[in-house]
Amino acid sequence: MIAIDWIKQSVRDETYRYSRHGDQERQNDNLTLAQVAQALLNGRILEHYKDTGRGVSCLLAGFTDNGIPIHIVCGCMGKTLVIITVYIPTPPKFKNPFERGNS
C-alpha cells in the first residue's frame, strides 16, 4: 500500500518521475509540472489498487493553487514514486473530485 506521507515526501525531495503515458496525459489536459506537484502535496488518496502487473498503485485527488481538481494515479518503481496518469476529473465519470459518477 502506498502511503500519502511517502508521496508528499517524494514530491518535496523531487525524487519522483512520470511515466511516458502520465506525462502525455498531463500535457493533454494542459497541466504544468508545478500544478501536478501542488495537487500531490495537498491531495488525499481515494483508492488503493492491488498489483495488476505493474505494481501497487493508488488514485490521489488534489487541487492546484488555483483550485483546479486533478486526479493522479501513483505507483512505485523500486523506491521511486511514479506518476502513471494524470487527468482532470469530469462528469459523467466523476460527480466531483472525490466521488465517482454513474458511468
PyMOL commands that set and color helices and strands:
alter all, ss='L'
color gray80, all
select helices_A, chain A and resi 4-12+20-28+33-42
alter helices_A, ss='H'
color red, helices_A
select strands_A, chain A and resi 16-18+44-49+57-63+69-77+80-87+94-96+99-100
alter strands_A, ss='S'
color yellow, strands_A
deselect
rebuild
show_as cartoon
